[in-house]
Structure formats: structure tokens, C-alpha cells
Amino acid sequence: MNTPFSIPDNPDSACRPPSAKDFLVDRIFRGLARIGVVLILALVFALVYEVGRKALPGMEKYGFDVLFGTVWDVNQGQYGILPAIWGTLYSAFIALLIAGVFGISIAIFLTQDFLPAKLAAVFRTIVELLAAIPSVVYGLWGIYVVIPAIRPLTTWLNSELGWIPFFGTSLSGPGLLPAALVLAIMILPTVAAVSQDALTSVPMKTKQAAYGMGTTHWEAILKVMVPSAATGIFGSLVLGLGRALGETMALAMLVGNANTLSVSLFAPANTLAALLALNFPEAGPSEIEVLMYAALVLMFITLLVNVLGSMLMLYAQRGNK
């Protein structure tokens, strides 16, 4: 005689209806999660409010002259941050271009069966360890290693191709190119790690189906795997750009700290983060107001980049669906 199916009476089994205790724990967890979200949003708004409150006198006094001015002279009361805005965006996008190429290449190399799994894990750990190196160490490395290493090439480019605006000046020391190169290495772990996660999240059956259609290894990677992981890869670039915009110490040591507007890769420049770090310690009340104004501009640029990146990712996800 067959016995009817019955659920075993086990209090730890998942095959039972939730108890009153389970409902209580679930409500407590949801409440704590909501409180955490509210606290994070409150912290962001408090930060923006505090910076904006201290920047307001400078905004009322100087208006848009600070945004479009090119001279920073405390003695004359002239404060212009346009060269710093340009240097921030220029160095960040150059670094993102370099880190994007190498970071995505590393992600492909470590996830698409070019190495044994154990060896790929070793290289993955080495790349991630780059994120643990302090910023000031990157700055010192850039001064004593990167600048001497690239100076012969930059001298040749300036002498032979100086008619091109990107090579129009010589590299006498700190400049935009060494700063961008070091910045690219600093954001490389972020781009590589997130891109690896995006590629590994693509189902293996997708790649196997591509092989079944007769594609080669590289065709399966470039025409199937990378497009399938495009949203995650784009997210890695947005995260990398966000970090590049706010990097401070390495840029302060390498970019040259000159308020000049130039497209030359070898010219000294300035960034908003470096401007804040180098001028705050000895700033007077009037200068602090303008520096807080500059900090608010930097926050706005970073927020704008992240919002636009999120919108593009959402649009790409809807397009894929």
C-alpha cells in the first residue's frame, strides 16, 4: 500500500509556511535596509548642503567669473578655475581611454580560456593588488620612473611632429601625459575587475552556440561575448571615470599645477582636486569660499558623469531586451 506524500515535521526545513517569527525578522530586515538607504541619501544631501553653504558667499561675490576665468592670483583677488576644469576632464578621459583598452583586454585574456584557471586567478589577484597601492606612491613612481622613461619619446614627437597640437610643447617635467598614464594604471583594476564580472556573467551556452554556428575563438569573443557583456563593460568605464575625476595626490604631484589651457599632452596643467589639495592649507577666508565653489563644481561634474552613465546603461539594457 502506497503511503501519501507528507512534508517532514522539521522546524529548519524550507518546505513549510513562514512563521510569525519569520515575518518579524523579514520586516526588521526591510526596515533596516530602508533606514540604510535613507541615511546614505541624507549623507549625500548633507555633504552637498555643507559644501554649497560655504561656497555660496564666493558664488555671490564672483559669480560665473570663477568658472570662465583663467587666472588664479590670490594677491590680486583673481580666481579662475576654467584651466582646472579642463585639466580634470582632459586627464580623466585620456586615462579612461588607456585604461579602457588595457582593462577590457585583460578581462578578455583572463576569462576567455587563454590561461589555465589557476594561473588566471593568480594574474587576476595581481591586477587587483594595484588598487591597494597608495596614491602618493603612484605619484613618486611617476616622478622617478614614468617621466624619465617617456621623455626621449616626447622629445622626438615634439621635434618631428610639433606641428600637431597634441605634441606642440616639450615635456620639461610634470605634465598632462605622465599624469594621465599613472591615472590610467590607478583605475585599471576597477575597469578590469568589473569587465571580468560582466564577461563571466554571460552564460556559457551563448559562447557554445556561437561555436556551433561555426565562429572562430576570436569571432565568438568579439562578436558574441563582448556585445553580450557590453552593459557591464560600460559600467566599468563609468566607475573608472568617476574615480579618475576625483583622484588627488598623484595628480597634484604629476600634472604640473599650471593654470594653462592647452591641448598638448606634454604641457603642464591643473585639476580641480589638485587645486583644492594644494591651496587649502594656506587659504584665507576669501580663498576658502572660492575653493569650496571649486569643490562644488567638482561634485557636480562627478554627479553628472555618473547620472549620464547610468542613463546610458539603462538605455542599453532596454535596447538589449
C-alpha positions in Angstrom: 0.0 0.0 0.0 1.4 3.4 -1.0 1.8 5.9 1.7 0.7 9.5 0.9 3.3 12.2 0.5 3.8 14.3 3.5 6.2 17.1 4.4 8.5 16.1 7.3 8.0 17.9 10.5 11.3 19.7 10.6 11.5 23.3 12.0 14.6 24.0 10.0 13.1 22.8 6.7 12.4 25.3 3.9 9.3 23.3 2.9 7.0 25.0 5.5 5.0 28.2 5.6 6.7 31.1 7.3 6.1 31.6 10.9 5.3 34.7 12.8 9.0 34.9 13.8 10.0 34.8 10.1 7.6 37.6 9.3 9.0 39.7 12.1 12.6 39.1 11.0 11.7 39.9 7.4 10.1 43.2 8.5 13.1 44.1 10.7 15.5 43.4 7.8 13.4 45.5 5.4 13.2 48.3 7.9 17.0 48.3 8.5 17.6 48.3 4.7 15.3 51.3 4.2 17.0 53.1 7.1 20.4 52.4 5.5 19.2 53.8 2.1 17.7 56.9 3.8 21.0 57.5 5.8 23.1 57.3 2.7 20.9 59.7 0.8 20.9 62.0 3.9 24.7 61.9 4.0 24.9 62.9 0.3 22.5 65.8 0.7 24.3 66.9 3.9 27.6 66.9 2.1 26.2 68.9 -0.8 24.5 71.3 1.6 27.6 71.9 3.7 29.8 72.5 0.7 27.2 74.6 -1.0 26.6 76.7 2.1 30.3 77.5 2.4 30.6 78.1 -1.4 27.6 80.4 -1.5 29.4 83.6 -0.5 32.0 83.0 -3.2 29.3 82.3 -5.8 27.5 85.6 -4.9 30.8 87.6 -4.9 32.4 86.2 -8.1 29.5 84.6 -10.0 30.4 82.9 -13.2 33.7 84.7 -13.5 35.3 81.9 -11.5 34.0 79.2 -13.9 35.3 81.0 -17.0 38.4 82.8 -15.6 41.9 81.5 -16.5 44.0 83.3 -13.8 44.4 82.2 -10.3 46.1 85.0 -8.4 45.3 85.3 -4.7 47.2 88.6 -4.2 45.2 90.2 -7.0 41.9 88.6 -5.9 41.5 86.8 -9.3 40.2 83.3 -9.1 39.6 81.3 -12.3 39.1 77.6 -12.4 38.5 77.0 -16.1 42.0 75.5 -16.7 41.5 73.2 -13.7 38.1 72.1 -15.1 39.7 71.5 -18.5 42.6 69.6 -16.9 40.3 67.4 -14.8 38.2 66.4 -17.8 41.2 66.1 -20.2 43.4 63.9 -18.0 40.4 61.7 -16.9 39.3 61.0 -20.5 42.9 60.2 -21.6 43.3 57.9 -18.6 40.0 56.3 -19.3 40.9 55.7 -23.0 44.2 54.0 -22.0 42.7 52.0 -19.0 39.7 51.0 -21.1 41.8 49.4 -23.8 44.1 47.6 -21.5 41.4 46.8 -18.8 39.0 45.2 -21.3 41.9 43.3 -23.0 43.0 42.0 -19.6 39.4 40.9 -18.8 39.1 39.1 -22.1 42.5 37.4 -21.6 41.7 36.2 -18.1 38.1 35.0 -18.7 38.1 33.5 -22.3 40.2 30.4 -21.8 43.6 31.8 -22.8 45.1 30.7 -19.5 44.5 27.7 -17.1 42.0 28.6 -14.4 44.6 28.6 -11.5 47.1 30.8 -13.5 44.3 33.2 -14.4 43.3 33.5 -10.8 46.9 34.5 -10.0 47.0 37.2 -12.6 43.6 38.4 -11.5 44.9 38.8 -8.0 48.0 40.7 -9.2 45.8 43.2 -11.2 43.5 43.7 -8.2 46.5 44.4 -5.9 47.2 47.6 -8.0 44.2 49.1 -6.2 45.9 48.7 -2.8 48.9 50.9 -3.7 48.7 54.3 -2.1 48.2 57.3 -4.3 51.3 59.1 -3.1 53.4 56.0 -4.1 52.0 56.2 -7.6 53.0 59.9 -7.6 56.5 59.1 -6.6 56.7 56.3 -9.1 55.5 58.7 -11.8 58.1 61.3 -11.0 61.1 59.0 -10.8 60.2 56.3 -13.4 57.4 57.4 -15.8 58.7 60.9 -16.6 62.3 59.8 -17.3 61.0 56.8 -19.3 58.8 58.8 -21.7 60.9 61.9 -22.0 63.0 60.7 -25.0 59.8 59.8 -26.9 58.1 63.0 -26.1 61.2 65.0 -27.2 61.2 63.2 -30.5 57.5 63.7 -31.0 57.8 67.4 -30.3 60.7 67.9 -32.7 59.3 65.8 -35.5 55.5 66.3 -35.1 55.4 69.5 -33.2 53.0 71.0 -35.8 50.3 68.7 -34.4 48.7 70.5 -31.4 48.8 67.4 -29.2 52.7 67.4 -29.4 53.1 71.2 -29.6 55.1 71.6 -26.4 58.1 69.8 -24.9 57.9 67.7 -21.7 60.1 69.6 -19.3 58.9 67.7 -16.2 55.4 67.1 -14.8 52.7 67.3 -17.4 49.4 66.0 -18.6 50.7 62.8 -20.2 52.6 61.4 -17.2 49.7 62.2 -15.0 47.2 60.5 -17.4 49.4 57.4 -17.7 49.7 57.0 -13.9 46.0 57.7 -13.5 45.2 55.0 -16.1 47.1 52.5 -14.1 45.3 53.6 -10.9 41.8 53.0 -12.5 42.9 49.9 -14.4 41.9 47.4 -11.6 38.4 48.8 -11.5 37.9 48.6 -15.2 39.4 45.1 -15.4 37.6 43.6 -12.4 34.1 44.9 -13.4 34.7 43.9 -17.0 35.7 40.4 -15.9 32.5 40.0 -13.9 30.4 41.2 -16.9 32.1 38.6 -19.2 31.8 35.7 -16.7 28.1 36.5 -16.2 27.4 35.7 -19.9 26.0 32.1 -20.0 28.5 29.6 -21.4 25.7 28.3 -23.6 25.9 31.6 -25.5 29.5 31.0 -26.4 28.9 27.3 -27.2 26.0 28.4 -29.5 28.4 30.7 -31.3 30.9 27.8 -31.8 28.0 25.7 -33.1 27.3 28.4 -35.7 30.9 28.0 -37.0 32.6 31.0 -35.4 36.3 31.1 -34.5 37.5 31.7 -31.0 38.1 35.4 -31.6 34.8 35.8 -33.5 32.9 34.3 -30.6 34.6 36.7 -28.2 34.4 39.9 -30.2 31.0 39.4 -31.9 29.1 37.5 -29.2 30.7 37.7 -25.7 31.8 41.3 -25.7 28.5 42.6 -27.1 26.5 40.5 -24.6 28.6 41.9 -21.7 28.6 45.5 -23.2 26.4 47.0 -20.4 28.6 45.7 -17.7 31.8 46.8 -19.5 30.3 50.2 -20.0 29.6 50.3 -16.3 33.2 49.6 -15.5 34.2 52.6 -17.7 31.8 54.8 -15.8 33.2 53.7 -12.5 36.7 54.2 -13.7 35.9 57.7 -15.0 34.3 58.6 -11.6 37.5 57.6 -9.8 39.7 59.4 -12.3 37.8 62.7 -11.9 38.3 62.7 -8.1 41.9 61.5 -7.9 44.1 64.0 -5.9 47.6 63.2 -4.7 49.1 61.5 -7.7 47.7 64.3 -10.0 48.9 67.0 -7.7 52.4 65.6 -7.9 52.5 64.9 -11.7 50.2 67.2 -13.6 52.3 70.4 -13.1 49.8 72.6 -11.3 49.8 75.3 -14.0 46.7 77.3 -14.9 47.1 76.9 -18.6 44.6 75.9 -21.3 46.3 73.6 -23.8 45.6 70.5 -25.8 49.2 69.5 -25.8 49.8 66.2 -24.0 53.2 67.4 -22.8 52.1 70.8 -21.3 51.7 71.2 -17.5 48.1 71.5 -16.4 46.0 71.6 -13.3 42.9 69.7 -11.9 40.2 70.7 -9.5 41.2 68.1 -7.0 44.9 69.2 -7.1 43.8 72.8 -6.9 41.9 72.1 -3.7 44.6 69.9 -2.1 47.4 72.4 -2.7 45.7 75.6 -1.8 43.5 74.7 1.2 46.3 74.5 3.9 47.3 78.2 3.4 44.0 79.6 2.2 42.4 82.7 3.7 38.7 83.3 4.2 38.1 84.7 0.7 40.1 81.9 -0.9 38.3 79.2 1.0 35.0 80.5 -0.3 36.3 80.1 -3.9 37.8 76.7 -3.2 34.5 75.5 -1.8 33.0 76.8 -5.0 35.5 74.7 -7.0 34.7 71.7 -4.8 31.0 72.1 -5.6 31.8 72.2 -9.3 33.9 69.0 -9.0 31.0 67.3 -7.2 28.6 68.4 -9.9 30.9 67.1 -12.7 31.2 63.8 -10.9 27.5 63.5 -10.3 26.7 64.5 -13.9 29.0 61.9 -15.3 27.6 59.1 -13.1 24.0 60.1 -13.9 24.6 60.2 -17.6 26.5 56.9 -17.4 23.6 55.3 -15.5 21.1 56.6 -18.0 23.1 55.2 -21.0 23.4 51.8 -19.2 19.7 51.8 -18.6 19.0 52.7 -22.3 21.4 49.9 -23.4 19.7 47.4 -21.2 16.3 48.3 -22.6 17.7 48.0 -26.1 19.1 44.6 -25.4 15.7 43.5 -24.1 
